[in-house]
Amino acid sequence: MMNKNITWKELKALDDLYHLKRTRAVIQSHPYINYLIHDKGILDLKPDNIKVIIPTEKYEDFYEQEFKKTHDEAKRFLIENDIKPTANKGFSIEDIKTLMLIAENKEELKNNPTTIEDFSNEFFDISKYLKNKKSVRDAVFKILNIERFSLDKKENQWRLVVDNKSPKAIVMCENKSFLKQPWIAKEAQVKMWYVGGNNIAIIDDIDEYELMKPIYYSCDWDKVGLEIFTRINEKLKERNKNIQLLYPNEPHKRRSTYIDYHDSHWDLTKTFSGLKIENFSKRDIQLIKTLIEKEEWIEEESFDLIRIIKDLL
């Protein structure tokens, strides 16, 4: 998604366009801003001064749907944590969302120190990211109140959680995207756990009281995501608990499994791609069979998680 690459500089300018109806910020060279101006007609250039960007009549609804919540939550977080990104520091919005997730789990992270490479790879998906981006590294150190990462323990035992004071349910997520948007947990009235990859052992740390609430699993609908669901389902059955796989609210939003950033492919040599069919509902099975047949998948980030949960509770 192109807008993932925008920085705080662009997001602040987009907010100025919403409130002030103009911005002089030098952002026209950014591909996404250029796209909004020249392809979508959501933004425009002031006729008598093309250095000034102005909104079109489409902009207000667009901004409220796509960016307002992200901007307001990011701004609040930055102020509360005394983090001051500037144009030259170049915080991306994904950086800020990741910092929010780190802050949400700072006590857990401080009690399980690790190397900077492991931490960077876990949260930023690139082992050298923090070494190469001082501004983000400094923000991480400030949030965790540390001067460096300890090198004496490399096992990642983190239990990444977004809490809610009165959760109506638990949502276990394969990816960290929704955890990086903590307002989702608040609006959906749920508690979110990260249980992706080989991280499902943390289920053992969920106490019985919490497991009395409805439990849902949010994941990519591909081979890996559904295999993880199967393992979680079987693990919870050992504790006599049930979990429901969240069905995509827009199942038509599919992508080929053979795109650059995706490496989970269906096993066409096995029935139902080797998945245990008894773990899925009839509706799940029908969609999965279609995805396998067309070699497509549905990305977890395409879900409207708040709407899905509210419809279920």
Sequence and secondary structure as in RCSB ss.txt:
>XXXX:A:sequence
MMNKNITWKELKALDDLYHLKRTRAVIQSHPYINYLIHDKGILDLKPDNIKVIIPTEKYEDFYEQEFKKTHDEAK
RFLIENDIKPTANKGFSIEDIKTLMLIAENKEELKNNPTTIEDFSNEFFDISKYLKNKKSVRDAVFKILNIERFS
LDKKENQWRLVVDNKSPKAIVMCENKSFLKQPWIAKEAQVKMWYVGGNNIAIIDDIDEYELMKPIYYSCDWDKVG
LEIFTRINEKLKERNKNIQLLYPNEPHKRRSTYIDYHDSHWDLTKTFSGLKIENFSKRDIQLIKTLIEKEEWIEE
ESFDLIRIIKDLL
>XXXX:A:secstr
 GGGG BHHHHHHHHHHHHTS B  S TTSHHHHHHHHTS SEEEETTEEEEEEE TTHHHHHHHHTHHHHHHHH
HHHHHTT    TTT  BHHHHHHHHHHHHTHHHHHTS   HHHHHHHHHS TTHHHH HHHHHHHHHHHT SS  
SS        EE  SS SEEEEESSSTTTT THHHHHHTEEEEE  TT GGGGGGS TTGGGS EEEE  BSHHH
HHHHHHHHHHHHTTT   EE   SSTT  EES STT      TTSGGGG  GGGS HHHHHHHHHHHHHTEEB G
GGS HHHHHHHH 
